[in-house]
């Protein structure tokens, strides 16, 4: 393979024509982050040494747990970043040293985060009083880029390849966690095993779709499930490194739980699933509204991500953390398609990435638009208070 740090003139020309980005900064990050594998080997030796000394991750000092957790996180991020770069080069040998923008952005997120974890792994090795959980909110989420149409095939294949490697290491760590778990911790361990089974089922499902990888209709589903699977393995590895994190742990919101039949094109997909149920009969009877809802789903590049946030709302509603809200004029929905319901918060809750406080009013604003002149699909939690959109008091807006 050509040297990515010294691309040829022809490679630069081809990359410019194809809209690819210079990957030299990513290669620099890759080289610097190679120490992550050394830290990972040292952490695994520590895990083995604990066993030899009659100890386990359950009884180890916080510094030991911190070292294993930080090294795991660094290794996963470095593996993901390297795999996606190498896959892009292998698929396009004529532009080695350059990658598509979506690949660049994702590799940047992963490789640039490695250093923060390796620093903490070293701190834990050298400071017997170090506790990473006192510094960071754990388990930390895995930053994954948005699923988007036109995602390169090699990007997809790289994620699948990296997921298998990460799964293998996570399952070994989970086995050790279970083997030495005290009886009182067994329910928590069972919960992590259930999480691992969910991740494994998602990975196996995607593998079963391999024959359809070239079918663009499946790309959104494959991409989202793969990212969700890797994010779950990332959490599992952290939990296996520091068992005290199991107390109060809640699995991340995951589209792995989303039945493919509920996605557009599925046998049970409901195009009105985002619409306020109280005013729904009115919108169903409106021909213009029917056309608008059809356009919305056609323009959505990632319906699974859209529905995952709605799942957050539905769970919070079922748990009584939020309730339906009605304005003084009696309106219950937002003014624009898909005419989402209005809600009021009764207990602090997180919807998507938004933390909402008691008595906050909010709705879920979804739809196509433009940001800085470029197409952009909104998935926004909009907070109130809400006022009528027009003088006649029709459907409220913020």
Secondary structure, 3 states (H helix, E strand, C coil): CCCCCCCCHHHHHHHHHHCCEECHHHHHHHHHHCHHHHHHHHHHHHHHHHHHCCCCCCCCCHHHHHHHHHHHHHHHHHHHHHHHHHHHHHHCHHHCCEECHHHHHHHHHHHHHHHHHHHHHHHHHHCCCCCHHHCCCCCCCCCCCCCCCCCCHHHHHHHHHHHHHHHHHHHHHHHHHHHCCCHHHHHHHHHHHHHHHHHHHHHHHHHHCHHHCCCHHHHHHHHHHHHHHHHHHHHHHHHHHCHHHHCCCCCCCCHHHCCHHHCCCCCCCCCCCCCCCCCHHHHHCCHHHHHHHHHHHHHCCCHHHHHHHHHHHHHHHHCCCEEECCCCCCCCEECCCCCCECEEECCCEEECCEEECCCCEEEEEEEEEEECCEEEEEEEEEECCCEECCCCCCCEEC
